[in-house]
Amino acid sequence: MLHHHAVSGVLKELTLSLALKCLSFDFIGSSVDESSEEFGTLQIPSSWKPVVQDPSTLQIFFDYYRIMGPPLSKEALECLVRLASVRRSLFTDDPARFQFLGHLMNGTKEIIQTGEGLADHDNYHEFCRLLGRFKVNYQLSELLSVESYGEWIHLVAEFTTKSLQSWQWASSSVYYLLGLWSRLVTSVPYLKGETPSLLDETVPKITEGFITSRFNSNQADFPDDLSEDPLDNAELLQDHLEFFPYLCRYQYETSSLCIMKIMDPILQVYTERASSPMPVDANELAVIEGQISWIVHIIAAILKVRQITSCRTESQELIDAELAARVLQLSNVTDIGVHSQRYGEISKQRLDRAILTFFQNFRKSYVGDHAMHSSKLYLRLSELLGLHDHLVLLNFIVGKIAMNLKHYPQCEDVIEHTLSLFLELASGYMTGKLLLKLDSIKFIIVNHTVTPYSYFASVFVLYFGLVQRREKKGRTQSCLLDDPGPACTTLRCRVCVVVINEILALLSCSPDNVMIGLIWNCSDAAFTFDAIAMSFYCSSLHGLRCVTTPLLKFMAEFVLNKAQRLSFDSSSPNGILLFREVSKLVVAYGSSILSRPINTDIYNNKYKGIWISLIILSRALSGNYVNFGVFELYGDRALADALDVSLKMILSIPLADIFAYRKLTKAYFAFMEVLFSNHISFILNLDTNTFLNIIGSLEAGLKGLDTGISSQQCASAVDNLATFYFNHVTIGEVSASPASMNFTRHIAECPNLFTEVHCVIYIYIYI
């Protein structure tokens, strides 16, 4: 008898496993990302129609879930998730589809009512995924057509509210529940008929439950691993806030009142603590800052969805103003009194990052490029805070940026977020022009030389960030101080010289941090070429002693000739001078990296610098601002040395490692494409073994899965090689060039060489 039960259990387990594998099969070869839990519609064969439409099929899996314990009960739910995703065209008519949907609703309703199996975390998670599929694969009108919809929607709302209260246990599962509700509310405008959706009754409770749960979460203890706290994990935070703003916008007035009701008392306490004469409890402040951080992130997310929805009515703009005013008021408080002494606290850093996120999302809706000048928001902000237009508000944001740069020199996360915000402001066409109208910006530029080192970072960022370029009739013009004349150019160059000299002077004490700042803010400053040449070139020997990854990245950005920004007069030597400095930098780095053994972390310590060096050379060689024939004509070794050291760096890396690291792969083949296009003689003048190695790498690249490499870069290189062979060897003159003679020598020394090259060419043509 026991043996019979054991056999029966094994059969049930194998049967369920087989069913799941069948339902998980990729019938149309869509290559769904296996690392993702999401999948699209299940494209099962038409021959399965009778089985799927049979009500007993769904019931079998609901029964399996009820009678089998974990982990088999989870597999039963996985089968139901896939059946809930069956393509619409499988059903012959609407009644058959509604019957199938009704069976799904009744089955999930029973699970919620009994709670059976939901104490197991895996079952709970899979059940939430099943509920999420209802709106992914079915229209709201179809859900309303099911008789049990009213009871079902109230049960799901109650289940969601309880899940929000148990956030830490069910955090990854709530994502699917919020996705269900957000899709439901966004479908309401398209709903026809008079059948009530009942969302007006259920959504406000869920919205309030979400806000309250996030607010209260900071009173609980989080794990030591900070990645578990969404406030320190951008991806996790995105999961939490991706769908919720749509619920808020559905009944915005009710949702905003809930937010303000929670935020106002805690904001008042935080403000009072700033000027409190009594000692302040640091733990209490940490909890308050965490709570406010969540509310600020929620407000920022609500403003973000305004860009992708039609929520632009005057009433909603007034509510936006009410919420924004509270965050702006908070921003004024964070840097005064007791709070100005807490920059080293993690909770304070979280709060400032939340405020920066708010500024980013608020800017996209109400400042600069996409701002609505007739918006009612500024009328309300003027009444509340005296901020009557987006220029005043922009000045407010710049003040916060400067404050962060001044007080967070050691906090990489806050500085990075701050620079990202400023880069967005400076990159926008309208916001870039608005920045130049701010008195604070003009003052910083004029008085840059008297600022102390503690404020140097902000001066540097503000100067280089604010100088924008605009395209007009194909030519680049400076917008600095709205004055494109000689006086402005002189001021710009003078400031640039002073700042870069200060940077080079600081390289010895903190090369990485200083050069990172240089990359962030100089990468788009080609118009300051003369100033950079004066300072950077004359101090290049100093800089080359500490060639770092940031310095290489800066040069990679600087030599990139995007939008033809590096355009020199026909008599200008700047292109040649620039490449000479590129050569010095690459040779210095290559000589250094090749001369020392690398035993640990070979990618970061060796390969990373090499692929950036290859990018530098690729961009410099293909930038069309250098006449490379000048170097050989006048015996200048800049080009030859750069190519030689690049070849040595390439040969020091096994081909398997080149393909193992994606960035290295792309940089290597981009460099090969440039060499075979413009400097093929260098390749042909190599010894036969080295030449064969390079050809072998091209063949391997052609066979790779990356179409950008195989069909573009490798194919182009092989095409140039074949063209050279035909023009200079097959039909070449008697007095052949040295390169063609070397090509012939390679073939003579290796009889199979031509066959191998021909095979590569054949592969290229076939592709």
Secondary structure in CASP SS format (residue, H / E / C, confidence):
PFRMAT SS
TARGET T0000
AUTHOR 0000-0000-0000
METHOD secondary structure of the structure
MODEL  1
M C 1.00
L H 1.00
H H 1.00
H H 1.00
H H 1.00
A H 1.00
V H 1.00
S H 1.00
G H 1.00
V H 1.00
L H 1.00
K H 1.00
E H 1.00
L H 1.00
T H 1.00
L H 1.00
S H 1.00
L H 1.00
A H 1.00
L H 1.00
K H 1.00
C H 1.00
L H 1.00
S C 1.00
F C 1.00
D C 1.00
F C 1.00
I C 1.00
G C 1.00
S C 1.00
S C 1.00
V C 1.00
D C 1.00
E C 1.00
S C 1.00
S C 1.00
E C 1.00
E C 1.00
F C 1.00
G C 1.00
T C 1.00
L E 1.00
Q C 1.00
I C 1.00
P C 1.00
S H 1.00
S H 1.00
W H 1.00
K H 1.00
P H 1.00
V H 1.00
V H 1.00
Q H 1.00
D C 1.00
P H 1.00
S H 1.00
T H 1.00
L H 1.00
Q H 1.00
I H 1.00
F H 1.00
F H 1.00
D H 1.00
Y H 1.00
Y H 1.00
R H 1.00
I H 1.00
M C 1.00
G C 1.00
P C 1.00
P C 1.00
L H 1.00
S H 1.00
K H 1.00
E H 1.00
A H 1.00
L H 1.00
E H 1.00
C H 1.00
L H 1.00
V H 1.00
R H 1.00
L H 1.00
A C 1.00
S C 1.00
V E 1.00
R C 1.00
R H 1.00
S H 1.00
L H 1.00
F C 1.00
T C 1.00
D C 1.00
D H 1.00
P H 1.00
A H 1.00
R H 1.00
F H 1.00
Q H 1.00
F H 1.00
L H 1.00
G H 1.00
H H 1.00
L H 1.00
M H 1.00
N H 1.00
G H 1.00
T H 1.00
K H 1.00
E H 1.00
I H 1.00
I H 1.00
Q H 1.00
T H 1.00
G C 1.00
E C 1.00
G C 1.00
L C 1.00
A C 1.00
D C 1.00
H H 1.00
D H 1.00
N H 1.00
Y H 1.00
H H 1.00
E H 1.00
F H 1.00
C H 1.00
R H 1.00
L H 1.00
L H 1.00
G H 1.00
R H 1.00
F H 1.00
K H 1.00
V H 1.00
N H 1.00
Y C 1.00
Q C 1.00
L H 1.00
S H 1.00
E H 1.00
L H 1.00
L H 1.00
S C 1.00
V C 1.00
E C 1.00
S C 1.00
Y H 1.00
G H 1.00
E H 1.00
W H 1.00
I H 1.00
H H 1.00
L H 1.00
V H 1.00
A H 1.00
E H 1.00
F H 1.00
T H 1.00
T H 1.00
K H 1.00
S H 1.00
L H 1.00
Q H 1.00
S C 1.00
W H 1.00
Q H 1.00
W H 1.00
A H 1.00
S H 1.00
S H 1.00
S H 1.00
V H 1.00
Y H 1.00
Y H 1.00
L H 1.00
L H 1.00
G H 1.00
L H 1.00
W H 1.00
S H 1.00
R H 1.00
L H 1.00
V H 1.00
T H 1.00
S H 1.00
V H 1.00
P H 1.00
Y H 1.00
L C 1.00
K C 1.00
G C 1.00
E C 1.00
T C 1.00
P C 1.00
S C 1.00
L C 1.00
L H 1.00
D H 1.00
E H 1.00
T H 1.00
V H 1.00
P H 1.00
K H 1.00
I H 1.00
T H 1.00
E H 1.00
G H 1.00
F H 1.00
I H 1.00
T H 1.00
S H 1.00
R H 1.00
F H 1.00
N H 1.00
S H 1.00
N C 1.00
Q C 1.00
A C 1.00
D C 1.00
F C 1.00
P C 1.00
D C 1.00
D C 1.00
L H 1.00
S H 1.00
E H 1.00
D C 1.00
P H 1.00
L H 1.00
D H 1.00
N C 1.00
A H 1.00
E H 1.00
L H 1.00
L H 1.00
Q H 1.00
D H 1.00
H H 1.00
L H 1.00
E C 1.00
F C 1.00
F H 1.00
P H 1.00
Y H 1.00
L H 1.00
C H 1.00
R H 1.00
Y H 1.00
Q C 1.00
Y H 1.00
E H 1.00
T H 1.00
S H 1.00
S H 1.00
L H 1.00
C H 1.00
I H 1.00
M H 1.00
K H 1.00
I H 1.00
M H 1.00
D H 1.00
P H 1.00
I H 1.00
L H 1.00
Q H 1.00
V H 1.00
Y H 1.00
T H 1.00
E H 1.00
R H 1.00
A H 1.00
S C 1.00
S C 1.00
P C 1.00
M C 1.00
P C 1.00
V C 1.00
D C 1.00
A H 1.00
N H 1.00
E H 1.00
L H 1.00
A H 1.00
V H 1.00
I H 1.00
E H 1.00
G H 1.00
Q H 1.00
I H 1.00
S H 1.00
W H 1.00
I H 1.00
V H 1.00
H H 1.00
I H 1.00
I H 1.00
A H 1.00
A H 1.00
I H 1.00
L H 1.00
K H 1.00
V H 1.00
R H 1.00
Q H 1.00
I H 1.00
T C 1.00
S C 1.00
C C 1.00
R C 1.00
T C 1.00
E H 1.00
S H 1.00
Q H 1.00
E H 1.00
L H 1.00
I H 1.00
D H 1.00
A H 1.00
E H 1.00
L H 1.00
A H 1.00
A H 1.00
R H 1.00
V H 1.00
L H 1.00
Q H 1.00
L H 1.00
S H 1.00
N H 1.00
V H 1.00
T C 1.00
D C 1.00
I C 1.00
G H 1.00
V H 1.00
H H 1.00
S H 1.00
Q H 1.00
R C 1.00
Y C 1.00
G C 1.00
E C 1.00
I H 1.00
S H 1.00
K H 1.00
Q H 1.00
R H 1.00
L H 1.00
D H 1.00
R H 1.00
A H 1.00
I H 1.00
L H 1.00
T H 1.00
F H 1.00
F H 1.00
Q H 1.00
N H 1.00
F H 1.00
R H 1.00
K H 1.00
S H 1.00
Y H 1.00
V C 1.00
G H 1.00
D H 1.00
H H 1.00
A C 1.00
M C 1.00
H C 1.00
S C 1.00
S C 1.00
K C 1.00
L H 1.00
Y H 1.00
L H 1.00
R H 1.00
L H 1.00
S H 1.00
E H 1.00
L H 1.00
L H 1.00
G C 1.00
L C 1.00
H C 1.00
D C 1.00
H H 1.00
L H 1.00
V H 1.00
L H 1.00
L H 1.00
N H 1.00
F H 1.00
I H 1.00
V H 1.00
G H 1.00
K H 1.00
I H 1.00
A H 1.00
M H 1.00
N H 1.00
L H 1.00
K H 1.00
H H 1.00
Y C 1.00
P C 1.00
Q C 1.00
C C 1.00
E H 1.00
D H 1.00
V H 1.00
I H 1.00
E H 1.00
H H 1.00
T H 1.00
L H 1.00
S H 1.00
L H 1.00
F H 1.00
L H 1.00
E H 1.00
L H 1.00
A H 1.00
S H 1.00
G C 1.00
Y H 1.00
M H 1.00
T H 1.00
G H 1.00
K H 1.00
L H 1.00
L H 1.00
L C 1.00
K C 1.00
L C 1.00
D H 1.00
S H 1.00
I H 1.00
K H 1.00
F H 1.00
I H 1.00
I H 1.00
V H 1.00
N C 1.00
H H 1.00
T H 1.00
V H 1.00
T C 1.00
P C 1.00
Y H 1.00
S H 1.00
Y H 1.00
F H 1.00
A H 1.00
S H 1.00
V H 1.00
F H 1.00
V H 1.00
L H 1.00
Y H 1.00
F H 1.00
G H 1.00
L H 1.00
V C 1.00
Q C 1.00
R E 1.00
R E 1.00
E E 1.00
K E 1.00
K C 1.00
G C 1.00
R E 1.00
T E 1.00
Q E 1.00
S E 1.00
C C 1.00
L H 1.00
L H 1.00
D H 1.00
D C 1.00
P C 1.00
G C 1.00
P H 1.00
A H 1.00
C H 1.00
T H 1.00
T H 1.00
L H 1.00
R H 1.00
C H 1.00
R H 1.00
V H 1.00
C H 1.00
V H 1.00
V H 1.00
V H 1.00
I H 1.00
N H 1.00
E H 1.00
I H 1.00
L H 1.00
A H 1.00
L H 1.00
L C 1.00
S C 1.00
C C 1.00
S C 1.00
P H 1.00
D H 1.00
N H 1.00
V H 1.00
M H 1.00
I H 1.00
G H 1.00
L H 1.00
I H 1.00
W H 1.00
N H 1.00
C H 1.00
S C 1.00
D C 1.00
A C 1.00
A H 1.00
F H 1.00
T H 1.00
F H 1.00
D H 1.00
A H 1.00
I H 1.00
A H 1.00
M H 1.00
S H 1.00
F H 1.00
Y H 1.00
C C 1.00
S C 1.00
S H 1.00
L H 1.00
H H 1.00
G H 1.00
L H 1.00
R C 1.00
C C 1.00
V C 1.00
T C 1.00
T H 1.00
P H 1.00
L H 1.00
L H 1.00
K H 1.00
F H 1.00
M H 1.00
A H 1.00
E H 1.00
F H 1.00
V C 1.00
L C 1.00
N C 1.00
K H 1.00
A H 1.00
Q H 1.00
R C 1.00
L C 1.00
S C 1.00
F C 1.00
D C 1.00
S C 1.00
S C 1.00
S C 1.00
P C 1.00
N H 1.00
G H 1.00
I H 1.00
L H 1.00
L H 1.00
F H 1.00
R H 1.00
E H 1.00
V H 1.00
S H 1.00
K H 1.00
L H 1.00
V H 1.00
V H 1.00
A H 1.00
Y H 1.00
G H 1.00
S H 1.00
S H 1.00
I H 1.00
L H 1.00
S H 1.00
R C 1.00
P C 1.00
I C 1.00
N C 1.00
T C 1.00
D C 1.00
I H 1.00
Y H 1.00
N H 1.00
N H 1.00
K H 1.00
Y H 1.00
K H 1.00
G H 1.00
I H 1.00
W H 1.00
I H 1.00
S H 1.00
L H 1.00
I H 1.00
I H 1.00
L H 1.00
S H 1.00
R H 1.00
A H 1.00
L H 1.00
S C 1.00
G C 1.00
N C 1.00
Y C 1.00
V C 1.00
N C 1.00
F C 1.00
G H 1.00
V H 1.00
F H 1.00
E H 1.00
L H 1.00
Y C 1.00
G C 1.00
D C 1.00
R C 1.00
A H 1.00
L H 1.00
A H 1.00
D H 1.00
A H 1.00
L H 1.00
D H 1.00
V H 1.00
S H 1.00
L H 1.00
K H 1.00
M H 1.00
I H 1.00
L H 1.00
S C 1.00
I C 1.00
P C 1.00
L H 1.00
A H 1.00
D H 1.00
I H 1.00
F H 1.00
A H 1.00
Y C 1.00
R H 1.00
K H 1.00
L H 1.00
T H 1.00
K H 1.00
A H 1.00
Y H 1.00
F H 1.00
A H 1.00
F H 1.00
M H 1.00
E H 1.00
V H 1.00
L H 1.00
F H 1.00
S H 1.00
N H 1.00
H C 1.00
I H 1.00
S H 1.00
F H 1.00
I H 1.00
L H 1.00
N C 1.00
L C 1.00
D C 1.00
T H 1.00
N H 1.00
T H 1.00
F H 1.00
L H 1.00
N H 1.00
I H 1.00
I H 1.00
G H 1.00
S H 1.00
L H 1.00
E H 1.00
A H 1.00
G H 1.00
L H 1.00
K C 1.00
G C 1.00
L C 1.00
D C 1.00
T H 1.00
G H 1.00
I H 1.00
S H 1.00
S H 1.00
Q H 1.00
Q H 1.00
C H 1.00
A H 1.00
S H 1.00
A H 1.00
V H 1.00
D H 1.00
N H 1.00
L H 1.00
A H 1.00
T H 1.00
F H 1.00
Y H 1.00
F H 1.00
N H 1.00
H H 1.00
V H 1.00
T H 1.00
I C 1.00
G C 1.00
E C 1.00
V C 1.00
S C 1.00
A C 1.00
S C 1.00
P H 1.00
A H 1.00
S H 1.00
M H 1.00
N H 1.00
F H 1.00
T H 1.00
R H 1.00
H H 1.00
I H 1.00
A H 1.00
E H 1.00
C C 1.00
P C 1.00
N C 1.00
L H 1.00
F H 1.00
T H 1.00
E H 1.00
V H 1.00
H H 1.00
C H 1.00
V H 1.00
I H 1.00
Y H 1.00
I H 1.00
Y H 1.00
I H 1.00
Y H 1.00
I C 1.00
END
